[in-house]
Amino acid sequence: MKVTVVGAGAVGASCAEYIAMKNFASEVVLLDIKEGYAEGKAMDLMQTASLNGFDTKITGSTNDYGKTADSDIAVITSGIPRKPGMTREELIGINAGIVKTVATSLLEHSPNVTIIVVSNPMDTMTYLVHKATGLPKNRIIGMGGALDSARFKYRLAQALEAPISDVDGMVIGGHSDTGMVPLVGHATRNSVKVSEFLSEEKMDWVVEETKVGGATLTKLLGTSAWYAPGAAVSGLVQAIACDQKKMFPCSTLLEGEYDLDDICIGVPVILGKNGIEKIVEIELSDAEKAKMQESAAGVKKTNGLLEV
Ligand SMILES: NC(=O)c1ccc[n+]([C@@H]2O[C@H](COP(=O)([O-])OP(=O)(O)OC[C@H]3O[C@@H](n4cnc5c(N)ncnc54)[C@H](O)[C@@H]3O)[C@@H](O)[C@H]2O)c1
């Protein structure tokens, strides 16, 4: 199992680290455009191997896609992150060009690769990879919902004053401050609906804090977060590499599911060795359906800015 991570910045390096720590991949190649940067990160990470007990080999490359040849999975994290006060959508001008070039270069050397898109605005970048590569839809996966769901569970646990392991919940919709649809009506504490424990006011707080989860961190850190994004990506990579058939909300091309068409947006999917093996259609309330449609309109507006 060979995994390439393009972009050896904050998210890319964190992702490589979590993949290595979970010890399921034989090789991780970090690639960056900055001279020597990926090689340096790879060497630093390799020097943690004996300390952290992993055997995954991590190598670095300065923009040499030959080193990524025959990758099974590639993660695209290259591009600029947002600064405090910015929306993810504002990154499109720079990131669209980067993501398109990177996806094409990856495919030239790894024709069978499954691509996980992380760069923002992620739903639109995932759609762009579809348009630019023509890869089958099961092999293009946008990562956003896995992270947003982890943030949702963090806030739910806080509101419930419960351990996170007690809590389950999922966020679908667009990966944006306004587009996320936290499925509060489906969220549970040990299979009991959270509405049994939380007031409407508390549930509203959970939903709002989840939606601005990324912006809150960007304000604190001066750039976007990396630990939880890296961990979320490593979860998707592991599900594919180990054929786990796990369910995650991921951005995927919809063709009629959820009454949406010609759009990549977050919905529950089953991940296994073939990438997205199934799109899971769950029953949504009328309010959730309306929020999903509103979210999709926002993503389509951003897609309209693409030159493809
Ligand atoms: N989908 C999500 O949930 C999620 C979460 C966090 C961050 N992000 C996004 O991920 C991206 C990366 O964030 P970060 O914090 O790691 O940024 P970063 O600046 O730390 O790292 C980005 C790296 O990409 C490299 N790069 C730029 N152009 C390149 C190219 N053409 N080829 C190869 N490498 C190139 C840069 O040199 C840099 O090292 C941003 O767009 C950010 O918004 C997405």
The ligand as an ORCA input file, in Angstrom:
! r2SCAN-3c Opt
* xyz 0 1
  N     -10.968     19.721      3.877
  C     -10.671     20.038      5.123
  O     -11.346     19.615      6.055
  C      -9.473     20.914      5.418
  C      -9.006     21.086      6.725
  C      -7.885     21.880      6.952
  C      -7.260     22.506      5.874
  N      -7.749     22.335      4.627
  C      -7.118     22.940      3.451
  O      -5.930     22.208      3.148
  C      -5.023     23.051      2.458
  C      -3.646     22.968      3.116
  O      -3.673     23.558      4.400
  P      -2.327     23.629      5.274
  O      -2.707     24.238      6.557
  O      -1.626     22.332      5.230
  O      -1.482     24.710      4.415
  P       0.100     24.873      4.389
  O       0.394     26.216      3.799
  O       0.685     24.545      5.718
  O       0.579     23.736      3.368
  C       0.274     23.750      2.020
  C       1.489     23.218      1.260
  O       1.139     23.098     -0.122
  C       2.348     23.335     -0.845
  N       2.053     23.601     -2.243
  C       1.577     24.737     -2.812
  N       1.471     24.572     -4.154
  C       1.873     23.310     -4.431
  C       1.974     22.547     -5.611
  N       1.637     23.039     -6.809
  N       2.435     21.283     -5.524
  C       2.786     20.756     -4.326
  N       2.716     21.438     -3.173
  C       2.260     22.692     -3.216
  C       2.986     24.517     -0.110
  O       4.358     24.655     -0.427
  C       2.728     24.143      1.337
  O       3.815     23.446      1.909
  C      -5.651     24.447      2.479
  O      -6.323     24.702      1.264
  C      -6.646     24.367      3.623
  O      -7.690     25.296      3.496
  C      -8.832     21.555      4.377
*
